[in-house]
Amino acid sequence: MAATTTTDGGGGGGGGEDRVLATAQQILKSLNTPKDVREDMLLIFSSFDNRLSNITDIVHRDDDGAAAIAAEELERFEAAEKLILRWDSSLSSDPHSASSLLLDSADDAADYFSAVDDVIHWMEQLNLAPPPPPSSSAGNRHRIEMDRTENAIQLAMTRLEDELRHLLVRNTVPLDAESLHGSIRRVSLSFTDGGTVDENLESFGEVNDQGGDSQRFHERGASLGDDISVDLLRADAVAELREIADRMVRSGYEKECLQVYSSVRRDVLDEYLSILGVEKLSIEEVQRVEWKSLDEKMKKWIQAVKISVRVLLTGEKRICDSVFGELDEIREICFNETAKGCVMQLLNFGEAVAICKRSPEKLFRILDMYEALKDALPELENMITDGFVIDEANGVLKMLGEAVKGTFAEFENCLRNESSKKPVITGDVHPLPRYVMNYLKLLVDYGEPMDSLLVISDEDLIRLQDSFGGNSSQTENISPLGCRMVLLISELESNLEEKSKLYEDSALQCIFLMNNIHYLVRKNVLGDDWVRKRRGQVRQYATGYLRASWTKALSCLKDEGIGGSSNNASKMALKERFKNFNACFEEIYRIQTAWKVPDPQLREELRISISEKVIPAYRSFVGRFRSQLEGRHAGKYIKYTPEDLEAYLSDLFEGSPAVLHHIRRKSQ
């Protein structure tokens, strides 16, 4: 084929020739063909266009330059290989020596990182070059170079793995649990011991009650300060960690890098949880723990959840972001693997508690756990992208919610089934309303989570309307928790009505009901309308007591049967009246000084009511008939002055029968 000559029709011939030569040269370079193949292609090019006749000289000059560059890069690789082998031999000779850690010296670290960069670059060049035929001498040389390079990289990566591990371990900051606990703001509710109801209802005691009883606390879920931040790793180690991670990833050792990093930091988080008091317990072990000990573990778990999410995992995420920079996928996987063990350990305990045996005293601690996990979930979902872990967290939250509902239902059942037949002999407040009202009083503080978990059934709505006398307007805007509380207190009132029947003395029945309904009023968890109606009941019971206790004594102070005026009165009948009154009063005093009205104001109001009925009647009766009994035996019948009676009335309802000696001495 004859050579074809073309001319550039657009401009100077020199410019067109340069463009053709540049294009042909670029084609040859991009093909990465062996030298003999390139020469054949040059002949073909020159046969097409005489402007390509001098391309051979250009390509040969390029080959010479490339050879010089390759020789220089090979020299750099060999120097890097030598340094890597030297460090490998020092580590092999004394693997436990502190001096074997290259990062102890900034100069050594810089030299080593530079050597690793040269080896990585050499490997990249070898991978870019087209491999010669395997059976050729060039193929053998290429294979040897690849083996040397891979060996150097493997040794370097082994070294960097160790450096990464040592760097992470040495620069971990111990957790100061005391400092963290000091940053926790607690909300505590105080209780005084108030006795027990039965084996199913452990008393929560009194909130701000009188009597000087010993105190106990339920610590509401604690909260962390917004500005709390803790360094989990020394800041000056992050740059070195980033240098190591970058080279391991570029060398294709990202898996090994992630394994070392996540395993060390995972162990650190395990240690942090241990410092916070969270133990690794199986579900079976948790279910065998007695309540007092379990309560402490639950409190520690609540704190640990908040600290783990707000402080530990947030800190770990910050470290991961700094070390792995823009390597999004690796950074994400690394954090997920680091955090997974810590989160799952916390969730396993939560699950174990959620399926434990239901008992009323556990409700508030389970509610604290539920709220802690619910509050932590949004932050957890923002940090962790592992769908399995997030699904588990949501699952445990749901289980804790079910545990709350089940435990509250157990409390309701305990109240319905409470049928103790042992009366409180003094007529004092029964342990049952103490327990129930303090329980509900505390539960009011958990209105939001309880309302989100409870529902008002049709049956509940019917019972609720019945408790309000069919007035549906009072039930329209009631919350689910409010509904259940109204129903519970209605059952409590019915229970107290039944317990009042255990007393044979109708006056003591009234005292018992007056005390207990007044106690419900004082706790007031259902609002002013409810309280107003119960105050009316308290007054009714007080009136019933006066009628039952003092009607007989007051009947002795009436004129009927004495003969009209005092001048014509029968002395025998008059003496009998005074004797009967004295006997009634002394009997009332003897019995009712042992009765108890624990509320000081209610006790004083009741004494005043008695005094207003008895003292004026007695003073008037004595005033009318004293003259008929004048003589040396008058004191035998008129034993007390009105002032004496007033003083004796102040002894009633103290729950202290020892004062009986007082009135006996007076009557002697």
C-alpha positions as CSV (number, residue, x, y, z in Angstrom):
1,M,0.0,0.0,0.0
2,A,1.4,3.4,-1.0
3,A,1.9,6.0,1.7
4,T,-0.8,8.6,1.7
5,T,0.1,12.3,2.0
6,T,-2.4,14.7,3.4
7,T,-2.2,18.4,4.0
8,D,-3.8,20.4,6.7
9,G,-6.5,22.6,5.1
10,G,-7.2,24.7,8.2
11,G,-3.9,26.4,9.0
12,G,-0.2,26.0,9.3
13,G,1.2,22.6,8.5
14,G,3.4,22.5,11.7
15,G,0.4,22.7,14.0
16,G,-1.5,20.0,12.3
17,E,1.6,17.7,12.3
18,D,2.0,18.3,16.1
19,R,-1.6,17.3,16.7
20,V,-1.3,14.1,14.7
21,L,1.9,13.1,16.4
22,A,0.5,13.8,19.9
23,T,-2.6,11.8,19.1
24,A,-0.6,8.8,17.8
25,Q,1.7,8.9,20.8
26,Q,-1.3,9.0,23.2
27,I,-2.8,6.0,21.5
28,L,0.4,4.0,22.0
29,K,0.7,5.0,25.7
30,S,-2.9,4.1,26.5
31,L,-2.5,0.7,25.0
32,N,0.3,-0.2,27.3
33,T,1.7,-2.6,24.7
34,P,5.2,-4.3,24.9
35,K,8.1,-2.6,23.1
36,D,8.1,-5.0,20.0
37,V,4.4,-4.6,19.5
38,R,4.7,-0.8,19.7
39,E,7.4,-0.8,17.0
40,D,5.2,-2.8,14.6
41,M,2.4,-0.3,15.2
42,L,4.7,2.6,14.5
43,L,5.5,1.1,11.1
44,I,1.8,0.8,10.4
45,F,1.1,4.4,11.5
46,S,3.9,5.8,9.3
47,S,2.6,4.0,6.2
48,F,-0.7,5.9,6.6
49,D,0.8,9.4,6.9
50,N,4.3,10.7,6.3
51,R,3.8,13.1,9.1
52,L,4.2,10.1,11.5
53,S,7.6,9.2,10.2
54,N,9.5,10.8,13.2
55,I,7.2,9.3,15.9
56,T,9.7,6.5,16.4
57,D,12.3,8.9,17.8
58,I,9.8,10.5,20.1
59,V,8.5,7.1,21.5
60,H,12.1,5.9,22.0
61,R,12.8,9.1,24.0
62,D,9.7,8.4,26.1
63,D,10.8,4.9,26.7
64,D,14.2,6.0,28.0
65,G,12.5,8.5,30.3
66,A,10.1,5.9,31.6
67,A,12.9,3.5,32.3
68,A,14.7,6.1,34.3
69,I,11.6,6.8,36.4
70,A,11.0,3.1,36.9
71,A,14.5,2.7,38.1
72,E,14.1,5.5,40.5
73,E,10.8,4.1,41.8
74,L,12.4,0.7,42.2
75,E,15.2,2.2,44.2
76,R,12.7,3.9,46.5
77,F,10.7,0.7,46.9
78,E,13.9,-1.3,47.8
79,A,14.8,1.3,50.4
80,A,11.3,1.2,51.8
81,E,11.4,-2.6,51.8
82,K,14.6,-2.5,53.7
83,L,13.2,-0.2,56.4
84,I,10.1,-2.3,56.8
85,L,12.2,-5.5,57.1
86,R,14.4,-3.8,59.7
87,W,11.4,-2.9,61.9
88,D,10.0,-6.4,61.4
89,S,13.2,-7.9,62.7
90,S,13.3,-5.6,65.7
91,L,9.7,-6.6,66.6
92,S,10.5,-10.3,66.1
93,S,13.5,-10.2,68.4
94,D,11.7,-8.5,71.3
95,P,7.9,-8.3,70.7
96,H,7.3,-7.0,74.3
97,S,9.9,-4.2,74.3
98,A,8.5,-0.7,74.5
99,S,11.2,0.5,72.1
100,S,9.8,-1.8,69.4
101,L,6.9,0.7,69.0
102,L,7.8,3.0,66.2
103,L,5.2,5.6,67.2
104,D,7.3,6.3,70.3
105,S,9.4,8.4,68.0
106,A,7.9,11.0,65.7
107,D,10.9,10.7,63.3
108,D,10.6,6.9,63.1
109,A,6.9,7.1,62.6
110,A,7.3,9.6,59.7
111,D,10.0,7.5,58.1
112,Y,7.9,4.3,58.4
113,F,4.8,6.0,57.0
114,S,6.8,7.3,54.1
115,A,8.2,3.8,53.4
116,V,4.7,2.4,53.5
117,D,3.6,5.1,51.0
118,D,6.4,4.1,48.6
119,V,5.5,0.4,48.8
120,I,1.9,1.2,48.1
121,H,2.9,3.4,45.2
122,W,5.1,0.7,43.8
123,M,2.3,-1.9,44.1
124,E,0.0,0.5,42.2
125,Q,2.5,0.8,39.4
126,L,3.0,-2.9,39.1
127,N,-0.8,-3.4,38.9
128,L,-1.1,-0.7,36.2
129,A,1.6,-2.2,34.0
130,P,0.4,-5.0,31.6
131,P,1.8,-8.3,32.8
132,P,4.3,-10.0,30.4
133,P,3.8,-13.5,29.3
134,P,4.1,-15.8,32.4
135,S,6.6,-18.1,30.7
136,S,9.0,-15.3,29.7
137,S,11.9,-14.1,31.7
138,A,10.1,-10.8,32.0
139,G,7.1,-12.7,33.4
140,N,9.3,-14.3,36.0
141,R,10.8,-11.0,37.0
142,H,7.4,-9.4,37.3
143,R,6.1,-12.3,39.5
144,I,9.1,-11.9,41.8
145,E,8.6,-8.2,42.1
146,M,4.9,-8.7,42.9
147,D,5.8,-11.2,45.6
148,R,8.4,-8.9,47.2
149,T,5.9,-6.0,47.1
150,E,3.1,-8.1,48.6
151,N,5.4,-9.4,51.3
152,A,6.5,-5.9,52.2
153,I,2.9,-4.7,52.4
154,Q,1.9,-7.7,54.5
155,L,4.8,-7.1,57.0
156,A,3.9,-3.4,57.1
157,M,0.2,-4.0,57.7
158,T,1.0,-6.5,60.5
159,R,3.2,-3.8,62.1
160,L,0.5,-1.2,61.6
161,E,-2.1,-3.5,63.1
162,D,0.1,-3.8,66.3
163,E,0.7,-0.1,66.3
164,L,-3.0,0.6,66.0
165,R,-3.8,-1.7,68.8
166,H,-1.1,-0.3,71.1
167,L,-2.1,3.2,70.3
168,L,-5.8,2.6,71.0
169,V,-5.0,0.9,74.3
170,R,-2.4,3.3,75.6
171,N,-4.4,6.4,74.9
172,T,-7.8,5.3,76.2
173,V,-9.0,7.6,79.0
174,P,-10.3,5.8,82.1
175,L,-13.9,6.6,82.9
176,D,-14.5,8.7,85.9
177,A,-17.8,7.3,87.1
178,E,-18.0,9.6,90.1
179,S,-17.8,12.7,87.9
180,L,-20.5,11.4,85.6
181,H,-22.8,10.5,88.6
182,G,-22.2,14.0,89.9
183,S,-23.6,15.3,86.6
184,I,-26.8,13.4,87.0
185,R,-29.7,15.4,88.3
186,R,-32.0,13.2,90.4
187,V,-35.7,13.7,91.2
188,S,-36.4,11.9,94.4
189,L,-39.7,11.3,96.2
190,S,-39.6,10.7,99.9
191,F,-41.6,8.1,101.8
192,T,-41.9,7.0,105.4
193,D,-42.5,3.4,106.3
194,G,-46.1,2.7,106.9
195,G,-46.4,-1.1,107.5
196,T,-47.5,-3.8,105.1
197,V,-50.9,-4.7,103.7
198,D,-50.3,-8.4,103.0
199,E,-47.7,-10.5,101.2
200,N,-48.8,-9.0,97.8
201,L,-48.8,-5.4,98.7
202,E,-45.6,-4.0,100.1
203,S,-46.3,-0.6,101.6
204,F,-44.9,2.5,100.0
205,G,-45.4,4.4,103.3
206,E,-46.2,8.0,103.7
207,V,-45.4,11.1,101.6
208,N,-44.6,14.0,103.9
209,D,-46.6,12.4,106.7
210,Q,-46.3,13.3,110.3
211,G,-44.9,11.1,113.0
212,G,-41.2,11.1,112.5
213,D,-41.0,7.8,110.8
214,S,-37.8,6.7,109.0
215,Q,-37.5,7.9,105.4
216,R,-37.1,6.0,102.2
217,F,-36.8,7.2,98.6
218,H,-37.8,6.3,95.1
219,E,-35.4,8.0,92.8
220,R,-37.2,9.1,89.6
221,G,-35.2,8.5,86.4
222,A,-32.2,10.8,86.6
223,S,-31.2,13.2,83.9
224,L,-27.9,14.3,82.6
225,G,-26.8,17.9,82.1
226,D,-27.0,19.2,78.6
227,D,-23.3,20.3,78.5
228,I,-21.7,17.0,79.7
229,S,-18.8,15.8,77.6
230,V,-16.1,13.3,78.3
231,D,-12.9,12.6,76.4
232,L,-12.7,8.8,75.8
233,L,-9.4,9.0,73.9
234,R,-6.4,11.4,74.2
235,A,-6.8,13.9,71.5
236,D,-3.1,13.8,70.4
237,A,-3.5,10.1,69.4
238,V,-6.2,10.8,66.8
239,A,-3.8,12.1,64.1
240,E,-1.6,9.0,64.4
241,L,-4.6,6.7,64.3
242,R,-5.8,8.4,61.1
243,E,-2.3,8.0,59.5
244,I,-2.5,4.2,60.2
245,A,-6.1,3.8,59.1
246,D,-5.5,5.7,55.9
247,R,-2.6,3.4,54.9
248,M,-4.3,0.2,55.9
249,V,-7.3,1.1,53.8
250,R,-5.2,2.1,50.8
251,S,-3.4,-1.2,51.0
252,G,-6.7,-3.2,50.9
253,Y,-6.5,-4.1,54.6
254,E,-9.6,-2.2,55.7
255,K,-11.1,-5.4,57.2
256,E,-8.1,-5.9,59.4
257,C,-8.2,-2.3,60.4
258,L,-11.8,-2.4,61.3
259,Q,-11.4,-5.6,63.3
260,V,-8.5,-4.2,65.4
261,Y,-10.2,-0.8,66.0
262,S,-13.7,-2.1,66.8
263,S,-12.4,-5.0,69.0
264,V,-10.3,-2.7,71.2
265,R,-13.0,0.0,71.5
266,R,-15.6,-2.6,72.1
267,D,-13.6,-3.9,75.0
268,V,-13.3,-0.4,76.3
269,L,-17.0,0.1,76.2
270,D,-17.5,-3.2,78.1
271,E,-15.1,-1.9,80.8
272,Y,-17.0,1.4,80.9
273,L,-20.3,-0.4,81.5
274,S,-18.7,-2.5,84.2
275,I,-17.5,0.8,85.9
276,L,-21.1,2.1,85.7
277,G,-22.3,-1.1,87.5
278,V,-23.8,-3.0,84.6
279,E,-23.1,-6.7,84.8
280,K,-23.3,-9.3,82.1
281,L,-26.2,-11.4,83.3
282,S,-28.3,-14.0,81.4
283,I,-32.1,-13.8,81.4
284,E,-32.2,-16.7,83.9
285,E,-29.7,-15.0,86.2
286,V,-31.7,-11.8,86.2
287,Q,-34.9,-13.6,87.1
288,R,-33.3,-15.3,90.1
289,V,-32.2,-12.0,91.6
290,E,-34.2,-10.9,94.7
291,W,-36.1,-7.7,94.4
292,K,-33.9,-5.4,96.6
293,S,-30.8,-6.3,94.6
294,L,-32.6,-6.2,91.3
295,D,-33.9,-2.7,92.1
296,E,-30.3,-1.5,92.5
297,K,-29.3,-3.1,89.2
298,M,-32.2,-1.5,87.5
299,K,-31.2,1.9,88.9
300,K,-27.7,1.5,87.6
301,W,-29.0,0.3,84.2
302,I,-31.1,3.5,83.9
303,Q,-28.1,5.7,84.5
304,A,-26.0,3.5,82.2
305,V,-28.4,3.9,79.3
306,K,-28.4,7.7,79.6
307,I,-24.6,7.9,80.0
308,S,-23.9,5.3,77.3
309,V,-25.9,7.1,74.7
310,R,-25.3,10.7,75.7
311,V,-21.6,10.3,76.6
312,L,-20.0,7.0,75.6
313,L,-21.5,6.3,72.2
314,T,-21.5,10.0,71.3
315,G,-17.8,10.1,72.2
316,E,-17.1,6.9,70.2
317,K,-18.9,8.4,67.2
318,R,-16.8,11.5,67.4
319,I,-13.6,9.4,67.5
320,C,-14.7,7.3,64.6
321,D,-15.4,10.4,62.5
322,S,-12.0,11.8,63.3
323,V,-10.1,8.7,62.5
324,F,-11.8,7.5,59.3
325,G,-12.6,11.0,58.0
326,E,-14.3,10.9,54.6
327,L,-14.4,7.1,54.4
328,D,-18.1,7.0,55.0
329,E,-18.8,3.3,54.6
330,I,-15.8,2.2,56.7
331,R,-16.6,4.8,59.3
332,E,-20.2,3.6,59.6
333,I,-19.3,-0.1,59.8
334,C,-16.6,0.6,62.3
335,F,-18.9,2.6,64.7
336,N,-21.7,0.0,64.3
337,E,-19.3,-2.8,65.3
338,T,-17.9,-0.9,68.1
339,A,-21.2,0.1,69.6
340,K,-23.1,-3.1,69.0
341,G,-21.8,-5.1,72.0
342,C,-22.5,-2.2,74.5
343,V,-26.0,-1.6,73.2
344,M,-26.9,-5.3,73.1
345,Q,-25.7,-5.9,76.7
346,L,-28.0,-3.1,77.9
347,L,-30.9,-4.4,75.8
348,N,-30.5,-7.9,77.1
349,F,-30.9,-6.7,80.7
350,G,-33.9,-4.7,79.7
351,E,-35.5,-7.7,78.0
352,A,-34.8,-9.9,81.1
353,V,-36.5,-7.4,83.4
354,A,-39.5,-7.0,81.0
355,I,-40.3,-10.8,81.2
356,C,-39.7,-11.1,85.0
357,K,-42.5,-12.0,87.3
358,R,-45.0,-9.1,87.7
359,S,-45.2,-7.5,91.1
360,P,-46.6,-4.0,91.9
361,E,-43.4,-2.7,93.6
362,K,-41.5,-3.0,90.3
363,L,-43.7,-0.7,88.3
364,F,-41.9,2.6,88.9
365,R,-38.5,1.2,88.2
366,I,-39.7,-0.4,85.0
367,L,-41.3,3.0,84.1
368,D,-37.9,4.6,84.6
369,M,-36.3,2.0,82.3
370,Y,-39.0,2.5,79.7
371,E,-38.6,6.3,79.7
372,A,-34.8,6.1,79.7
373,L,-34.8,3.8,76.6
374,K,-37.5,5.8,74.9
375,D,-35.6,9.1,75.4
376,A,-32.3,7.4,74.2
377,L,-33.8,5.9,71.0
378,P,-33.8,9.0,68.8
379,E,-30.1,9.6,69.5
380,L,-29.4,5.9,69.1
381,E,-31.1,5.8,65.7
382,N,-29.1,8.9,64.5
383,M,-25.8,7.2,65.4
384,I,-26.3,3.5,64.6
385,T,-27.3,2.4,61.1
386,D,-27.3,-1.3,61.9
387,G,-31.0,-2.2,61.4
388,F,-30.7,-5.3,63.6
389,V,-29.6,-3.3,66.7
390,I,-32.3,-0.6,66.2
391,D,-35.0,-3.2,65.7
392,E,-33.8,-4.9,68.9
393,A,-34.0,-1.6,70.8
394,N,-37.5,-0.9,69.6
395,G,-38.5,-4.4,70.5
396,V,-37.2,-4.1,74.0
397,L,-38.9,-0.8,74.4
398,K,-42.2,-2.4,73.4
399,M,-41.6,-5.2,75.9
400,L,-40.9,-2.8,78.7
401,G,-44.2,-1.0,77.7
402,E,-46.0,-4.3,78.0
403,A,-44.3,-4.9,81.3
404,V,-45.6,-1.6,82.6
405,K,-49.1,-2.4,81.6
406,G,-48.9,-5.9,83.0
407,T,-47.4,-4.7,86.3
408,F,-50.1,-2.0,86.7
409,A,-52.7,-4.7,86.0
410,E,-51.1,-6.8,88.8
411,F,-51.4,-3.8,91.2
412,E,-55.1,-3.5,90.3
413,N,-55.6,-7.2,90.9
414,C,-53.9,-7.0,94.3
415,L,-56.3,-4.3,95.3
416,R,-59.4,-6.2,94.0
417,N,-58.3,-9.3,95.8
418,E,-57.2,-7.7,99.1
419,S,-59.6,-9.2,101.6
420,S,-57.8,-9.1,104.9
421,K,-60.1,-9.6,107.9
422,K,-57.8,-8.2,110.6
423,P,-59.2,-4.8,111.6
424,V,-57.0,-1.9,112.8
425,I,-58.0,-2.0,116.4
426,T,-57.5,1.8,117.0
427,G,-59.7,2.8,113.9
428,D,-56.6,4.4,112.4
429,V,-55.9,4.6,108.7
430,H,-55.6,1.1,107.3
431,P,-52.4,0.1,105.5
432,L,-54.3,-0.5,102.3
433,P,-55.2,3.1,101.5
434,R,-51.8,4.2,102.6
435,Y,-50.3,1.9,100.1
436,V,-52.7,2.6,97.3
437,M,-52.8,6.4,97.6
438,N,-49.0,6.7,97.9
439,Y,-48.7,4.4,94.9
440,L,-51.1,6.5,92.9
441,K,-49.6,9.8,94.1
442,L,-46.2,8.7,92.7
443,L,-47.9,7.4,89.6
444,V,-49.2,10.8,88.8
445,D,-45.6,11.9,88.0
446,Y,-45.6,9.3,85.3
447,G,-48.8,10.6,83.6
448,E,-47.3,11.0,80.2
449,P,-45.8,7.5,79.7
450,M,-48.8,5.9,81.4
451,D,-51.3,7.7,79.2
452,S,-49.4,6.6,76.1
453,L,-49.5,3.0,77.2
454,L,-53.0,2.6,78.7
455,V,-56.3,2.7,76.8
456,I,-59.8,3.3,78.1
457,S,-61.9,0.2,77.2
458,D,-65.7,0.4,76.7
459,E,-66.1,-1.6,80.0
460,D,-63.9,1.0,81.8
461,L,-66.0,3.8,80.4
462,I,-69.2,2.3,81.7
463,R,-67.8,1.7,85.1
464,L,-66.4,5.2,85.1
465,Q,-69.7,6.8,84.3
466,D,-71.3,4.7,87.1
467,S,-68.8,6.0,89.6
468,F,-69.9,9.6,88.6
469,G,-73.5,8.7,88.9
470,G,-74.1,8.5,85.2
471,N,-72.8,12.0,84.6
472,S,-70.9,11.6,81.3
473,S,-69.8,15.3,81.2
474,Q,-67.2,14.5,84.0
475,T,-65.7,11.7,81.9
476,E,-65.4,13.4,78.5
477,N,-61.8,14.7,78.8
478,I,-60.4,12.2,81.3
479,S,-57.0,10.7,80.5
480,P,-56.5,6.9,80.4
481,L,-54.5,7.0,83.7
482,G,-57.1,9.3,85.3
483,C,-59.8,6.8,84.3
484,R,-58.0,3.9,85.9
485,M,-57.3,5.9,89.1
486,V,-60.9,6.8,89.5
487,L,-61.9,3.2,89.2
488,L,-59.1,2.1,91.6
489,I,-60.2,4.5,94.2
490,S,-63.8,3.5,93.8
491,E,-62.8,-0.1,94.5
492,L,-60.7,1.1,97.4
493,E,-63.7,2.9,98.9
494,S,-65.8,-0.2,98.6
495,N,-63.0,-2.3,100.2
496,L,-62.9,0.2,103.1
497,E,-66.7,0.0,103.5
498,E,-66.4,-3.8,103.8
499,K,-63.5,-3.5,106.3
500,S,-65.6,-1.1,108.5
501,K,-68.1,-3.9,109.0
502,L,-65.4,-5.9,110.9
503,Y,-66.0,-3.5,113.9
504,E,-68.9,-4.3,116.2
505,D,-68.9,-0.8,117.7
506,S,-70.8,1.4,115.2
507,A,-69.0,4.5,116.6
508,L,-65.6,2.9,115.8
509,Q,-66.9,2.1,112.3
510,C,-67.5,5.8,111.8
511,I,-64.1,6.7,113.2
512,F,-62.5,4.2,110.8
513,L,-64.3,5.5,107.8
514,M,-63.8,9.1,108.8
515,N,-60.0,8.5,109.1
516,N,-59.6,6.6,105.9
517,I,-61.8,8.9,103.7
518,H,-60.1,11.9,105.2
519,Y,-56.8,10.3,104.3
520,L,-57.9,9.9,100.6
521,V,-59.0,13.5,100.6
522,R,-55.6,14.6,102.0
523,K,-53.8,12.8,99.2
524,N,-56.1,14.3,96.5
525,V,-55.1,12.7,93.2
526,L,-58.6,13.2,91.6
527,G,-59.2,16.9,91.7
528,D,-61.3,19.4,93.7
529,D,-64.8,18.1,92.8
530,W,-64.0,14.7,94.1
531,V,-62.4,16.1,97.2
532,R,-65.4,18.3,97.9
533,K,-67.8,15.3,97.9
534,R,-65.5,13.3,100.1
535,R,-65.2,16.1,102.6
536,G,-69.0,15.9,102.9
537,Q,-68.6,12.2,103.7
538,V,-66.0,12.9,106.4
539,R,-68.5,15.2,108.1
540,Q,-71.2,12.6,107.8
541,Y,-69.0,10.0,109.5
542,A,-68.1,12.5,112.2
543,T,-71.8,13.2,112.8
544,G,-72.5,9.4,112.9
545,Y,-69.8,8.9,115.5
546,L,-71.3,11.6,117.7
547,R,-74.7,10.0,117.5
548,A,-73.4,6.5,118.1
549,S,-71.1,7.4,121.0
550,W,-72.7,10.3,122.9
551,T,-76.5,9.9,122.5
552,K,-76.7,7.6,125.6
553,A,-74.6,9.9,127.7
554,L,-76.5,13.0,126.6
555,S,-79.8,11.3,127.4
556,C,-78.8,11.3,131.0
557,L,-78.7,15.1,131.0
558,K,-82.3,15.6,130.0
559,D,-85.1,16.6,132.4
560,E,-87.6,14.0,131.4
561,G,-88.3,11.6,134.1
562,I,-86.9,13.7,136.9
563,G,-90.2,15.4,137.8
564,G,-90.3,18.7,136.0
565,S,-88.5,21.5,137.9
566,S,-85.4,21.0,140.0
567,N,-87.3,21.8,143.2
568,N,-89.7,18.9,142.7
569,A,-87.1,16.5,141.3
570,S,-86.8,13.0,142.7
571,K,-83.4,12.8,144.4
572,M,-83.2,9.1,143.6
573,A,-83.8,9.6,139.9
574,L,-81.3,12.5,139.9
575,K,-78.6,10.4,141.6
576,E,-79.3,7.7,139.0
577,R,-78.9,10.1,136.2
578,F,-75.5,11.4,137.4
579,K,-74.4,7.8,138.1
580,N,-75.3,6.8,134.5
581,F,-73.7,9.8,133.0
582,N,-70.5,9.2,134.9
583,A,-70.5,5.5,133.8
584,C,-71.1,6.4,130.2
585,F,-68.4,9.1,130.2
586,E,-65.9,6.8,131.9
587,E,-66.6,4.0,129.5
588,I,-66.2,6.3,126.5
589,Y,-63.0,7.7,128.0
590,R,-61.6,4.2,128.7
591,I,-62.3,2.9,125.2
592,Q,-61.8,6.0,123.1
593,T,-58.5,7.1,124.5
594,A,-57.2,4.0,122.8
595,W,-58.8,5.0,119.5
596,K,-56.8,7.1,117.1
597,V,-57.5,10.0,114.8
598,P,-54.0,10.6,113.3
599,D,-54.6,13.9,111.6
600,P,-54.2,16.7,114.2
601,Q,-56.7,19.1,112.7
602,L,-59.4,16.4,112.2
603,R,-58.8,15.2,115.8
604,E,-59.1,18.7,117.2
605,E,-62.3,19.4,115.1
606,L,-63.8,16.2,116.4
607,R,-63.0,17.1,120.0
608,I,-64.5,20.5,119.6
609,S,-67.7,18.9,118.1
610,I,-68.0,16.6,121.2
611,S,-67.3,19.5,123.6
612,E,-69.9,21.7,121.9
613,K,-72.6,19.0,122.4
614,V,-71.5,17.6,125.8
615,I,-70.1,20.5,127.9
616,P,-73.0,23.0,127.6
617,A,-75.5,20.2,128.3
618,Y,-73.6,19.0,131.3
619,R,-73.0,22.5,132.7
620,S,-76.7,23.3,132.4
621,F,-77.8,20.0,134.0
622,V,-75.4,20.4,136.9
623,G,-76.5,24.0,137.3
624,R,-80.1,23.1,137.5
625,F,-79.8,20.1,139.9
626,R,-76.7,20.6,142.0
627,S,-78.7,22.2,144.8
628,Q,-80.8,19.0,145.2
629,L,-77.6,17.0,145.9
630,E,-75.9,19.4,148.3
631,G,-74.3,17.7,151.3
632,R,-71.4,15.5,152.1
633,H,-72.3,12.9,149.5
634,A,-72.8,15.3,146.6
635,G,-69.3,14.6,145.3
636,K,-70.1,10.9,144.9
637,Y,-72.6,11.8,142.2
638,I,-71.3,15.1,140.7
639,K,-67.8,13.7,140.2
640,Y,-66.6,16.1,137.4
641,T,-66.8,19.8,136.8
642,P,-67.3,21.0,133.2
643,E,-63.7,21.9,133.2
644,D,-62.7,18.4,134.2
645,L,-64.7,17.0,131.3
646,E,-63.1,19.5,128.9
647,A,-59.6,18.3,130.0
648,Y,-60.5,14.6,129.7
649,L,-61.9,15.1,126.2
650,S,-58.5,16.3,125.1
651,D,-57.2,12.8,125.9
652,L,-59.5,11.1,123.3
653,F,-58.2,9.6,120.0
654,E,-54.6,9.6,121.0
655,G,-54.3,5.9,120.6
656,S,-52.8,5.6,124.2
657,P,-54.9,3.6,126.6
658,A,-52.4,4.1,129.4
659,V,-54.2,7.3,130.3
660,L,-57.1,5.2,131.8
661,H,-55.4,5.4,135.2
662,H,-55.9,9.2,135.1
663,I,-59.7,8.9,135.2
664,R,-59.7,6.1,137.8
665,R,-57.7,8.2,140.2
666,K,-60.1,11.1,139.6
667,S,-63.1,9.0,140.4
668,Q,-61.6,7.6,143.6
